[in-house]
């Protein structure tokens, strides 16, 4: 609601918590709708980055060899390029819109998670329980869920 008597009203306990703008509108009530969209986008970007990066790091760390080399070189490529520039290029290629912006930012967010998860998996792969499972004949693919994933994800249910 506009109020000509409250142009640029200061922040105060009895009135507007964030003050008012040049035409007397409350800044808090104008900020909250944008906050809802921004908060949801931030959570979605982190979730997609964690899923893509976590899966990449888990596969690279668990299998090693050529899979590790290829996946980590792709990750290095994304880390070597400036993230903002890549996000702008992806957004320009996909076009405007909130969904395309979401994808553009997610493309530059996942490599950080991939590096962290790969490092944790490599440390866990040298632990005695994983070595014992490997000596018992458990394949690399079957090692992932019961032995490696619970060590990487603290809230993962234990079998």
N, C-alpha and C positions, 0 to 999 in steps of 0.2 A: 504494500500500500504506500502510495506516495504522500509525502507531507512536505509542503513548501517551508514550513517553519522549522524543519529538522534537517536542512541541507548540511551535509558533512558534520553530523552530530558526533561528538566524541564518544568513546567507549565509556560506559558507565554502568554501575550496578543497577540502577533503577530503570534504565532504558534499553538501548541496543547493545548487545554483547560485543559485536564487531563494529559498531558505528553505522553510519549511513553513507550513501553515495551522493553524487551531485544533484540528484533530483529527489532526495529524501527517502529512498528505499532502504530497508533493513538489509545489511550485507550478509548476516547469518542465514536469513531465509532464502537468499539468492544463492548461497554457497552449498547448502545441504543437498539439493537435487544433483548437482555436479559431483559431489562427493560420493553419492551412491554409485554412479557410473564408474568413477575412477577407482573406487575400492574394489568393485567387482572385476574390473579389467585387470587390476594389479594381482588379485588372487588367481585369476585365470591364467595370466602370463606365467606366474611362478609355478602353478600346477602343471602347465604344459611343458615348461622348461625342465621341471623336475622329472616329469615322466620321460621325456625324450632324452635328456641328458643322463638320467639315472639308468635307463635301459641301455644306452650306448656305453656308459662306463661299466655297467655290470657285465655286458657281453665282452667288452674289450679286456677287462680284468680277469674274467673267468676263463676265457679261451686262450688268451695270449697269442703268441705267434703272429701269423699274418693278419688275423682278425684285429688284434691289438694294434698292429702297425698301421693298418688301413684306417681304422676308426679314429685313432689318435692323430693321424695326419690330417684327416678331415676336420677334427676338432681344432687342431693347431691352425689350420687355414682360417677357420672362423674367428679364432682368438687373435690372429695376426692382423686382421682387417679392422679398421675402426668401426665399432659397433653402431654408432650413430649413422655413419655413412652407409653401412649395409642395410640398416633399417629403413633409411630414406630411399635407397635403391629398390628394396623389395616393395615398399609402399607405392613407389612410383610405377613399378611394373604391374602390381596387382590392381591399382586404382584406389580411389577414395572410399572411405567407409570405415566404420568402427571395427568390423571383422577383419578387414585387410590390415588395419593398423595393429590389431591384436596379433595377427600372424607375423607381421614385420618385426615387432618387438620380440616375439617369442623366438624367432630365428636367431637373434643375437644373444639370447639369454641362456640357452641350453648348454653351451660348451663349458661353462663354469661348473655346472653340476656333473657333467661327464668326467671332468678331471678329478673332482673330489671323490666321486663314487669309484672310479677306477683305482685311485690310490688306496682307498679303504679295502677294496676287494683284493688288491695285490698283497696288502698286509695280512688280511684274513686268510689268504690262500697258503701262507706259510705257517699258520697256527697248527698245533698238534692235532686237533680234532679233524681238521680238513685233510691233513696229511694221512691220518689214520683211515679216513673214509676213502681216500684215493688209493691207499695200499690194499684196502679191502675190495677193490675192484669197481668202485663207484665211478661212473663216467663223469666228464666235465659238465655235461648238461644236467645230470641228476644231482650234482653238487650245489647248484645255484640256489634252489629254493630251501632245502633244509639246512644247509651249512653256511652259505655266503650271504644270502639275503637277510636273515635275522641279524647278522653282525653289522650290516650296513644300515638297516632301518630299525631303529630302536623299538618301535611299536609293532613290528611284524610279529604275528603269532608264532610261537615255537611249536614244532610238531611233537 
